[in-house]
């Protein structure tokens, strides 16, 4: 383990650092300096950087917790769940703030060292907040604070600092013993612990990294190579990388219509994890939109801010990162993630507004706006995943519509589903990780808006209800949903998750563990959803 420099500790109601009680002298000095500074132990996240003789200490108040509210923007969880969620978020924020403060004492030098971190009210949340808080986009910087270009991977992205439990637990086995006392699944095979917090955060940080790196580095081919390399040594996983010939053999003409405008070859990546006792049990399927750069195609975007479109593969990044965490946790569930990967570029080969293509499921689609390309590649991928793997639950994740940004900003990921039980599971998992979802309408009432052309469907219905028309478009490609006319019951639960707003911390969601920039959301929420689903 790298040498330990500094500690992050919780200050209790009496102004004392309980985690330092084994070191009476340091505990007394921290308590004295805390009180001398005028800090309040009742104020959540009250912070002081203190300097006892043993080394720097970032001290943060746990804070007084009020009762749960009785009103909220949507349905409240139970009082006990709400208060627990609040304590977990306070732990994440405190750990994130503390490790950053200790890291910054070392200046801009990128060299390995560790920080001892208190568990606060939750070892899982503290480990999550600390590891998210240490994240840094420094991969391509050659000067300035924390510049890490040209350094080995282990020293990029803030990984040169390791957050370790303050009580000295070093191995994974020891970290697994630091269990959240009030985790409702603490008696299962995967209780929340310091170790799970590291896994959740590592997965989200990987999604952030994939999103942040520019499109000349993360091409479809490079994305596929990184996924293959990452899963190489993770048990019970398999990565399959498909090419254009395969996509053509599957009649993925909507996917191909987007890819034709680019000189970069398309890729279609499948990640399989078989963790269920029955290797052939129905899987959870996750489909992620993988536009590695989106110019808009012939319907080209304005130049201002277009660099952010390097992250238009955010859904694909979330999908593979979620499966990574599920596999590292060893959850008893089968999962498959599929990610169609391509650029959306203008060229002599690019799709033109008004062109019509036949989708994999046989529906004809008119492309009126080539900047509504995400739903085209997702449509064929959803058809393939639902038809081929017969999942019990299918989620698609996509940076899909500006309308979702206008509706929800950066606070919530928009969830479109007809299944109440699935919505409640996603909502509860999001609340537990403070990676929030908001339910939006998935209803055939929007079909007329995308059906009045020379084809069965058109890929845009205009500005009104833009995220809703995108969602109902995607639903047409899910095999196994209820066909009332045929009297058939649904064989799959489906939700579309639009992360166009939540992909970036821009205004409301910047905090002590999430700096301004791309977020990797909703990885933690989906991992927690899968953990709960595994033991349901």
PyMOL commands that set and color helices and strands:
alter all, ss='L'
color gray80, all
select helices_A, chain A and resi 18-20+24-36+79-105+123-133+153-155+172-176+194-212+220-231+244-249+253-259+306-311+314-329+374-389+402-408+420-432+444-450+466-475+484-486+523-534
alter helices_A, ss='H'
color red, helices_A
select strands_A, chain A and resi 4-11+47-52+55-61+113-117+161-165+237-242+267-274+284-294+334-344+355-358+364-367+393-398+413-417+437-440+457-458+493-498+504-505+517-518
alter strands_A, ss='S'
color yellow, strands_A
deselect
rebuild
show_as cartoon
